[in-house]
Amino acid sequence: MSASSTTILNLPDQTTAAVPKRNYISAEHGLLSWLLTGDHKRIAMLYLISITFFFFIGGAFAGLIRLELLTPQPDLVASDTYNKFFTMHGVIMVFLFLVPSVPATLGNFLIPIMLGARDLAFPKINLLSWYLYLAGGTLTLAALVLGGVDTGWTFTTPLSTHYLNTHVVTTASAIFVAGFSSIFTGLNFIVTIHRMRCPGMTWFRMPLFVWSHYAASILMVLGTPVLAISLTLVGLERLIGIGVFDPNKGGDPLLFQHLFWFYSHPAVYIMILPGMGVISEVVSTFSRKRVFGYTAVAFSSVAIALFGFFVWEHHMFIMGVSNYSALVFSLLTMLVAVPSAIKIFNWAFTLQKGSITFETPMLYAFGFMGLFTIGGLTGVFLAALGMDIQLTETYFIVAHFHFVMVGGMLMAFLSGVHFWWPKMTGRMYPESLSKLAAVVTFIGFNLTFMPQFIVGYLGMPRRYHAYPPEYQVLNVLSTAGATVLGVGYMLPILYLAWSLKYGAIAGNNPWQATGLEWQIQSPPLTENFTEIPVMDHEAYDYEWLEHKTQNEVTTVG
Amino acid sequence: MDNSIATTEPLMPRETAVHEEHEHVFIPQHRHHFETEEQQREAGSFGMWLFLLTEIMFFGGLFFAYLLYRNWYYDAFVPASNQLSVPLGGANTAILITSGFFMALGVWAAEVRKRALLVLFLILTTVFGLAFLGIKYVEYHEKWEKHHIPGASFDISEFVNPPKDAAGKPTQHALPPDVAEKTQIFFFLYFAMTGMHALHMIIGIGLLVWLIARAQRGDFSSGYVAPIENFGLYWHFVDIVWLFLFPLLYLINRHPLQ
């Protein structure tokens, strides 16, 4: 039971330990007990399985894109097939993986427990949101099987409304439906955070994970309906030719851009904010310190959500918007860097003089901090108007948002999955193999996307399946990196599945962490707590934890 | 890090709550994951308000488009909005407000636990809602006959060659064809906004029928009024949307016929 100096991992004696007999997994049996469940933890697991499925489909398309770009000639597929590849990659990754990734899985599982509640406020709506997600996913797969769609994930008008004969309406309705799944998740989180906190759980005692989900939920609730209406209009324009985006009838294609990006810019904060919440938890646990500047980090989440609504036009700088509004939006875009930097600096100060250990979640968290910083800083380049005209629609921008979304969010997701895996399943993942996976992912990621910054800066446009031969070296590097990255993502699937049966018994609190979720058994009971807890200390209070274990009396038999 | 840390067992069970549970009889609709009925009721209505917020954003996209195009194509929007019937629209406004009034009475009836009254008020709410949709149908039908529904069969002749009155004077200024084309945008927005509103009414009426059946069964006569309250919020929201649509589409800058 002794903790060595290189790890804080503290597992129970494996010869006597066992996963608790009564827990949320064993509470009921049979497929129906899962499909009709109201338990937030079971719904989180359903989400985890389904988003992993879609992640690998989206990833397969990424692989095909990189394979085509291995050579300068368009030799693997025809150009319109290539267009379908990157569209399906974008649609699946954005709407079916990134948006629900952390909130619908980890958030769903943990928010009620972190608040000391028995469930989310509306369990049935929570289940409904999973079914809507599945319906959206099925429609997307239907569009894919029927022949795909090639508008790009942005559905740019009038391309999507007048010039293409692919399954735009099917895909748009898929996103419409999946959007409502995200609205319901956000709504559930906000109500739960407002109304279901346990006694003593004040706003400023909530873990930062909850704060960042609160901010992301505001974005989901306010932004997604606007996406719904803009996609409805695209559908109507295609089906009956209403003319609202058709310049021939006096409509304005730019209006679509405004409506679409009014959601889709905040959407990137929907994707990144929950990831930032994961990083706060992980950094604090593996530095054995309270997060530096808790209040600043909490409010920076809300600030990002707020600013996020006033920067959408930076996607449209080259589309003929007014110079003066472009100036304002450029400034506002740069302002978003401030709360993001507050977070990065505060994590760095949390690490300072902490007792840092390097378990897998922490490795992913370090990956997040480095890659997100690069992604964020290149975002400031793109916010500058002159630079944006040079760099937009090139591979520079592809690299930029992949650094934020993949280097940032996916790293945070994997960090969180590893961190809470023992809580979710009651068993540990294999530590050395997972460290290898974290390092492989980091190397593969940089090899894939670093060359894209350079090739984009040199002028290679995005969304073309052929390019001048002088860009080949960098593209080959990128494709090689994507292969390594693919291995990095396959490994966790394999060993996490293995650990379900053969992993070491984790016990209640393998990381000796402070959160309420670590004070209950793993996997938790269906009702989470036998008695609703009373919160009488701040979040991340490691002194409190020390006192707690000091006074603990362990008796055998 | 000098937070005062309580010396008691941190995750102390809440004894008082346990006591309350023994003494207090929960209503049958109480969901186990809520600590108290109060919490359940508050969570429900808070959730409803948030949902209405998403609805505002949903309609907001259409209102934004209306604002933009009204400024751009003012000349086409004026004669196009003259096509709408103020008496019918006005009657519909009155009908919808009456329906909302009965809904408010219904919430009151549920709170004072009067089953028969509640059922009566809900039925009246439904009847006035259906009357609204009936009049809306008449209005839509007229547009259909005049080929004012956007799409392939849209006809601008009425705006290019306005019909003449008995004295042989045109009832409106004739529009050049390119401006008259823009009336299609007006009619699209008219159909999209009122159609989305009507869709909300239809969903609402479906819910009302379900609520009437439950009220008849006596579900809301024992102090459990949350569904009635929350539906009331929804119904009033739909009313309010109409109160914005009516002046925007029918009334503002409506030039008297010359």
HADDOCK unambig.tbl for C-alpha pairs under 7 A between the chains (distance, minus, plus):
assign (segid A and resid 118 and name CA) (segid B and resid 33 and name CA) 5.14 0.50 0.50
assign (segid A and resid 119 and name CA) (segid B and resid 33 and name CA) 5.83 0.50 0.50
assign (segid A and resid 121 and name CA) (segid B and resid 43 and name CA) 6.60 0.50 0.50
assign (segid A and resid 187 and name CA) (segid B and resid 47 and name CA) 6.56 0.50 0.50
assign (segid A and resid 187 and name CA) (segid B and resid 50 and name CA) 6.56 0.50 0.50
assign (segid A and resid 191 and name CA) (segid B and resid 43 and name CA) 6.03 0.50 0.50
assign (segid A and resid 191 and name CA) (segid B and resid 46 and name CA) 6.45 0.50 0.50
assign (segid A and resid 191 and name CA) (segid B and resid 47 and name CA) 5.88 0.50 0.50
assign (segid A and resid 195 and name CA) (segid B and resid 39 and name CA) 6.69 0.50 0.50
assign (segid A and resid 195 and name CA) (segid B and resid 43 and name CA) 5.95 0.50 0.50
assign (segid A and resid 221 and name CA) (segid B and resid 54 and name CA) 5.74 0.50 0.50
assign (segid A and resid 222 and name CA) (segid B and resid 54 and name CA) 5.70 0.50 0.50
assign (segid A and resid 222 and name CA) (segid B and resid 57 and name CA) 6.27 0.50 0.50
assign (segid A and resid 225 and name CA) (segid B and resid 54 and name CA) 5.89 0.50 0.50
assign (segid A and resid 225 and name CA) (segid B and resid 57 and name CA) 5.76 0.50 0.50
assign (segid A and resid 225 and name CA) (segid B and resid 58 and name CA) 4.60 0.50 0.50
assign (segid A and resid 226 and name CA) (segid B and resid 57 and name CA) 5.93 0.50 0.50
assign (segid A and resid 226 and name CA) (segid B and resid 58 and name CA) 5.24 0.50 0.50
assign (segid A and resid 226 and name CA) (segid B and resid 61 and name CA) 5.83 0.50 0.50
assign (segid A and resid 229 and name CA) (segid B and resid 58 and name CA) 5.91 0.50 0.50
assign (segid A and resid 229 and name CA) (segid B and resid 61 and name CA) 6.43 0.50 0.50
assign (segid A and resid 240 and name CA) (segid B and resid 151 and name CA) 5.50 0.50 0.50
assign (segid A and resid 241 and name CA) (segid B and resid 151 and name CA) 5.26 0.50 0.50
assign (segid A and resid 242 and name CA) (segid B and resid 150 and name CA) 5.46 0.50 0.50
assign (segid A and resid 242 and name CA) (segid B and resid 151 and name CA) 5.49 0.50 0.50
assign (segid A and resid 242 and name CA) (segid B and resid 188 and name CA) 6.13 0.50 0.50
assign (segid A and resid 243 and name CA) (segid B and resid 185 and name CA) 6.58 0.50 0.50
assign (segid A and resid 244 and name CA) (segid B and resid 185 and name CA) 6.20 0.50 0.50
assign (segid A and resid 249 and name CA) (segid B and resid 181 and name CA) 6.46 0.50 0.50
assign (segid A and resid 249 and name CA) (segid B and resid 182 and name CA) 6.47 0.50 0.50
assign (segid A and resid 250 and name CA) (segid B and resid 182 and name CA) 5.87 0.50 0.50
assign (segid A and resid 259 and name CA) (segid B and resid 61 and name CA) 6.79 0.50 0.50
assign (segid A and resid 531 and name CA) (segid B and resid 13 and name CA) 5.42 0.50 0.50
assign (segid A and resid 531 and name CA) (segid B and resid 14 and name CA) 6.82 0.50 0.50
assign (segid A and resid 532 and name CA) (segid B and resid 13 and name CA) 6.57 0.50 0.50
assign (segid A and resid 532 and name CA) (segid B and resid 14 and name CA) 6.68 0.50 0.50
assign (segid A and resid 533 and name CA) (segid B and resid 11 and name CA) 5.11 0.50 0.50
assign (segid A and resid 533 and name CA) (segid B and resid 12 and name CA) 6.34 0.50 0.50
assign (segid A and resid 533 and name CA) (segid B and resid 13 and name CA) 6.05 0.50 0.50
assign (segid A and resid 534 and name CA) (segid B and resid 11 and name CA) 5.76 0.50 0.50
assign (segid A and resid 534 and name CA) (segid B and resid 12 and name CA) 6.32 0.50 0.50
assign (segid A and resid 536 and name CA) (segid B and resid 6 and name CA) 6.69 0.50 0.50
assign (segid A and resid 536 and name CA) (segid B and resid 10 and name CA) 6.49 0.50 0.50
assign (segid A and resid 537 and name CA) (segid B and resid 5 and name CA) 6.27 0.50 0.50
assign (segid A and resid 544 and name CA) (segid B and resid 5 and name CA) 6.45 0.50 0.50
